Amino acid sequence: MTRAGSPETGAPAPQDERTARDGQGVSRRRVLTSTLTAAALAAASTYTASDAVARRPRKHSPTYRVSPRPELQTTRRDSRVVWRGHPAERLACLTFDDGPDPRWTPMVLDLLARHDARATFFALGSHVVAHPDVARATVAAGHEIASHGWDHKDMTILEPEPLLDDVRRTHEAIVEHTGATPRLVRPPWGRIDSPGLWAASEHGYDVALWSHHLPTDGAAAKVDRDIETASPGMIVLCHDGRGTPAEPLFVEVERLVATLTADGYRFVPVSEMLAAPEAH
């Protein structure tokens, strides 16, 4: 008697049929899995490549954001960029951006007067026109008034001619309403490039940035840090206009002034500090 699936009959046994079918199923699944995996990897690599292209910085032309050339001028043209000075005396500079403001600027003037301190106010041209009495009071109190541009535009996105007009309008507004001639400019957010330096040099300005910052948020801790790191020639950024100021900020400003004054520092305008004899 022969059994089904024996060599004698050549017919597959039921168990062999199941094994064959299972093997074919495994093979099909393997092929399908491999195909799907390959497709997913291809899609991922395609996405990654296209995403990388999209994120790649655009290549600018060699003449992108270059300044106009003073080809027809024969006098010296330059503009220093200053983060801090190096005076022989213990001089420090407080600077206030974004004014004049009828609420905050008088408060600043009062606290400075209490400590016989003088500062530099980087004014917006539009605010000088809107509040000329506050701008005049700033100059009358012995403080320096300087340019912060017309209405707080980013100077690195303005084309050269509109940028020059922005600085020119601010300069003229300050001169007209205060009688003072600005000698410094501070670009909004401290952002400046070649056209901005060109516009500054057109007015004989140096560019004043800062070495220390005194923001509204966390002002107490920041004053602690500014006192700890104080040194002659420091330039401290603060604000007396737009949305930044708050009364607690000026409590801390006064603490900074009082502490450093007691330590032998004298607060002067930036231009005065830069003109002082330097330490060796």
NORCOR-V793054 format. One record per residue. N is the residue number from 1. RES is the residue in one letter. PHI is phi in radians with two decimals (none if undefined). PSI is psi in degrees with one decimal (999 if undefined). OMEGA is omega in radians with two decimals (* if undefined). Layout:
# NORCOR-V793054
N;RES;PHI;PSI;OMEGA
N;RES;PHI;PSI;OMEGA
This chain:
# NORCOR-V793054
1;M;none;133.0;3.14
2;T;-1.82;144.1;3.12
3;R;-1.56;149.0;3.08
4;A;-1.06;136.6;3.11
5;G;1.48;5.3;3.12
6;S;-1.37;163.2;3.11
7;P;-1.02;-26.3;-3.10
8;E;-1.20;-40.1;-3.08
9;T;-1.57;-31.7;-3.12
10;G;1.41;-3.9;-3.13
11;A;-1.47;140.6;-3.12
12;P;-1.25;144.1;3.06
13;A;-1.33;154.8;3.13
14;P;-0.93;-42.1;-3.13
15;Q;-1.12;-38.4;3.11
16;D;-1.13;-37.6;3.11
17;E;-1.08;-45.0;3.14
18;R;-1.09;-41.3;-3.14
19;T;-1.08;-41.3;-3.14
20;A;-1.13;-46.1;-3.14
21;R;-1.08;-41.8;3.13
22;D;-1.08;-40.9;3.14
23;G;-1.10;-41.3;3.11
24;Q;-1.13;-38.6;3.13
25;G;-1.12;-42.3;3.11
26;V;-1.09;-40.9;-3.12
27;S;-1.12;-43.6;3.13
28;R;-1.09;-41.9;3.13
29;R;-1.11;-40.7;3.12
30;R;-1.08;-44.1;3.14
31;V;-1.10;-44.9;-3.13
32;L;-1.10;-45.3;3.13
33;T;-1.06;-44.2;3.13
34;S;-1.08;-41.4;-3.14
35;T;-1.11;-47.0;-3.14
36;L;-1.10;-42.1;3.13
37;T;-1.07;-43.7;3.14
38;A;-1.12;-40.2;3.13
39;A;-1.13;-42.2;3.13
40;A;-1.11;-42.9;3.12
41;L;-1.12;-40.1;3.12
42;A;-1.11;-43.2;3.12
43;A;-1.10;-42.8;3.14
44;A;-1.10;-43.0;-3.13
45;S;-1.18;-36.6;3.10
46;T;-1.12;-44.2;3.14
47;Y;-1.11;-43.8;-3.11
48;T;-1.09;-41.4;-3.13
49;A;-1.16;-46.6;-3.12
50;S;-1.16;-35.9;3.12
51;D;-1.15;-40.0;3.13
52;A;-1.12;-38.5;3.11
53;V;-1.12;-42.2;-3.13
54;A;-1.12;-34.8;-3.10
55;R;-1.49;-11.8;-3.09
56;R;-1.14;132.4;3.12
57;P;-1.01;136.2;3.13
58;R;-1.17;136.7;-3.13
59;K;-1.45;120.7;-3.13
60;H;-1.57;159.9;3.09
61;S;-1.23;160.1;-3.14
62;P;-1.06;-20.5;-3.11
63;T;-1.76;11.0;-3.14
64;Y;-1.18;128.2;3.07
65;R;1.01;36.7;3.01
66;V;-1.63;157.0;-3.12
67;S;-1.51;154.9;2.98
68;P;-1.06;152.7;-3.11
69;R;-1.68;134.0;3.11
70;P;-1.44;61.1;-3.01
71;E;-1.14;-32.4;-3.05
72;L;-1.68;0.6;3.12
73;Q;-1.67;143.5;-3.10
74;T;-2.03;-2.5;3.12
75;T;-1.64;165.3;-3.11
76;R;-1.09;138.3;3.08
77;R;-2.29;117.5;3.08
78;D;-2.77;168.7;3.10
79;S;-2.72;117.1;3.10
80;R;-1.36;148.1;2.96
81;V;-1.93;122.3;-2.99
82;V;-2.13;125.1;3.00
83;W;-1.69;-30.5;-3.13
84;R;-2.89;165.4;3.06
85;G;-1.88;-172.7;3.14
86;H;-2.50;59.8;-3.05
87;P;-1.32;154.7;3.10
88;A;-1.23;-31.8;3.11
89;E;-1.49;167.2;3.08
90;R;-1.48;77.4;3.14
91;L;-1.84;141.7;3.07
92;A;-2.37;157.2;-3.09
93;C;-2.20;127.1;2.94
94;L;-1.73;134.3;3.11
95;T;-2.25;144.4;-3.10
96;F;-2.23;125.2;-3.10
97;D;-1.81;156.2;2.88
98;D;1.46;2.1;3.06
99;G;-1.53;-164.6;-0.05
100;P;-1.31;149.0;-3.12
101;D;-2.28;127.7;-3.05
102;P;-1.14;-19.1;3.11
103;R;-1.55;-48.5;-2.96
104;W;-1.61;-37.9;-3.07
105;T;-1.05;-45.1;3.09
106;P;-1.04;-33.5;3.10
107;M;-1.13;-40.8;3.10
108;V;-1.15;-43.4;3.14
109;L;-1.05;-39.2;3.13
110;D;-1.14;-45.6;-3.09
111;L;-1.20;-34.1;3.09
112;L;-1.17;-39.7;3.14
113;A;-1.10;-34.4;-3.14
114;R;-1.11;-23.1;-3.08
115;H;-2.05;13.9;3.13
116;D;0.91;41.6;-3.13
117;A;-1.87;144.6;3.07
118;R;-2.11;151.7;-3.00
119;A;-2.42;176.0;3.02
120;T;-1.98;130.2;3.14
121;F;-1.93;114.1;3.10
122;F;-1.55;101.5;-2.95
123;A;-1.65;146.9;2.99
124;L;-1.47;133.0;-3.10
125;G;-1.01;-40.3;-3.14
126;S;-1.14;-31.9;3.12
127;H;-1.33;-32.6;3.07
128;V;-1.10;-43.1;3.11
129;V;-1.15;-38.2;-3.11
130;A;-1.30;-31.3;-3.07
131;H;-2.32;61.6;-3.07
132;P;-1.11;-30.8;3.14
133;D;-1.13;-37.4;3.12
134;V;-1.21;-40.1;3.10
135;A;-1.09;-42.6;3.13
136;R;-1.15;-38.3;3.12
137;A;-1.12;-34.1;3.12
138;T;-1.11;-46.6;-3.14
139;V;-1.21;-39.8;-3.12
140;A;-1.10;-27.1;3.14
141;A;-1.43;2.0;3.07
142;G;1.64;11.9;-3.12
143;H;-1.64;160.5;3.09
144;E;-1.58;137.9;3.04
145;I;-2.01;133.8;-3.05
146;A;-2.38;176.6;-3.01
147;S;-1.61;136.7;2.99
148;H;-2.16;21.5;-3.09
149;G;1.45;174.3;-3.02
150;W;-1.32;-53.3;-3.06
151;D;-2.51;38.6;3.01
152;H;1.13;40.0;3.05
153;K;-1.47;147.4;3.07
154;D;-1.19;116.0;-3.07
155;M;-1.23;-14.8;-3.11
156;T;-1.51;0.5;3.08
157;I;-2.02;-5.5;3.10
158;L;-1.48;140.5;3.04
159;E;-1.23;158.0;-3.02
160;P;-0.92;-46.6;-3.08
161;E;-1.20;-47.2;3.04
162;P;-1.07;-33.4;3.10
163;L;-1.16;-44.6;3.10
164;L;-1.07;-40.2;3.12
165;D;-1.14;-37.8;3.10
166;D;-1.04;-46.4;-3.14
167;V;-1.22;-39.6;-3.13
168;R;-1.11;-46.2;-3.13
169;R;-1.06;-40.6;3.13
170;T;-1.15;-44.1;3.12
171;H;-1.01;-48.8;-3.09
172;E;-1.14;-37.4;3.13
173;A;-1.14;-42.0;-3.14
174;I;-1.13;-45.9;-3.14
175;V;-1.09;-45.7;-3.09
176;E;-1.11;-43.2;-2.98
177;H;-1.63;-15.1;-3.12
178;T;-2.15;-20.1;-3.06
179;G;1.40;-3.7;3.14
180;A;-1.64;146.4;3.11
181;T;-1.82;115.9;-3.14
182;P;-1.10;146.3;3.10
183;R;-2.11;-6.6;-3.08
184;L;-2.34;154.8;2.97
185;V;-2.30;142.8;3.00
186;R;-2.14;117.0;3.14
187;P;-1.22;140.8;3.07
188;P;-0.91;134.9;-3.11
189;W;1.11;7.8;-3.12
190;G;1.27;18.0;-3.09
191;R;-1.67;123.0;3.13
192;I;-2.67;148.6;3.07
193;D;-2.45;-162.8;-3.00
194;S;-0.98;-48.5;3.11
195;P;-1.08;-34.3;3.10
196;G;-1.15;-40.5;3.09
197;L;-1.16;-37.0;3.07
198;W;-1.08;-46.2;3.12
199;A;-1.10;-38.5;3.10
200;A;-1.12;-43.8;-3.10
201;S;-1.18;-27.7;3.09
202;E;-1.06;-27.8;-3.12
203;H;-1.86;7.2;-3.12
204;G;1.25;23.9;-3.09
205;Y;-1.53;146.4;2.76
206;D;-1.65;158.9;-3.12
207;V;-1.79;118.2;-3.10
208;A;-1.80;115.3;3.02
209;L;-1.75;-138.2;-3.09
210;W;-2.78;155.5;3.09
211;S;-1.84;-22.8;-3.11
212;H;-2.31;153.5;-3.09
213;H;-2.28;140.9;3.09
214;L;-2.24;87.0;-3.12
215;P;-1.44;167.1;3.10
216;T;-1.20;-47.5;-3.14
217;D;-1.24;125.7;3.12
218;G;1.20;30.9;-3.04
219;A;-1.07;-39.5;-3.10
220;A;-1.07;-47.0;3.12
221;A;-1.15;-35.3;-3.13
222;K;-1.22;-37.3;3.07
223;V;-1.11;-40.8;3.07
224;D;-0.97;-44.7;-3.14
225;R;-1.18;-41.1;-3.14
226;D;-1.14;-36.5;3.09
227;I;-1.19;-41.8;-3.13
228;E;-1.10;-35.7;-3.06
229;T;-1.80;12.3;-3.09
230;A;-1.12;143.4;3.03
231;S;-2.76;155.7;-3.14
232;P;-0.98;135.0;3.14
233;G;1.69;-3.2;-3.13
234;M;-1.12;144.6;3.06
235;I;-2.12;118.9;-3.06
236;V;-1.81;125.9;3.08
237;L;-1.53;129.7;3.02
238;C;-2.50;-176.8;-3.10
239;H;-2.40;145.4;3.02
240;D;-2.25;19.4;-3.13
241;G;-2.72;177.4;-3.07
242;R;1.03;-144.9;-2.98
243;G;-1.61;1.9;-3.01
244;T;-1.42;-42.6;-2.97
245;P;-1.16;158.1;3.03
246;A;-2.80;154.2;-3.09
247;E;-1.01;-41.7;3.11
248;P;-1.04;-29.4;3.11
249;L;-1.08;-43.5;-3.06
250;F;-1.33;-21.4;2.96
251;V;-1.08;-42.0;-3.13
252;E;-1.31;-34.5;3.05
253;V;-1.03;-44.8;-3.13
254;E;-1.15;-35.1;3.09
255;R;-1.13;-39.8;3.10
256;L;-1.08;-47.9;-3.11
257;V;-1.10;-46.4;-3.11
258;A;-1.10;-42.6;-3.09
259;T;-1.16;-47.6;-3.10
260;L;-1.27;-32.8;3.07
261;T;-1.11;-42.0;3.10
262;A;-1.13;-23.8;-3.14
263;D;-1.57;7.6;3.06
264;G;1.73;2.8;3.10
265;Y;-1.42;153.0;3.03
266;R;-2.17;127.0;-3.12
267;F;-1.56;121.5;-3.10
268;V;-2.31;162.6;3.05
269;P;-1.10;157.0;-3.08
270;V;-1.05;-44.3;-3.12
271;S;-1.07;-37.1;3.12
272;E;-1.18;-40.7;3.11
273;M;-1.12;-40.6;-3.13
274;L;-1.20;-26.7;-3.14
275;A;-1.51;-9.8;-3.10
276;A;-1.27;154.8;3.06
277;P;-0.99;140.3;-3.09
278;E;-1.58;152.4;3.05
279;A;-1.26;150.0;3.12
280;H;-1.54;999;*
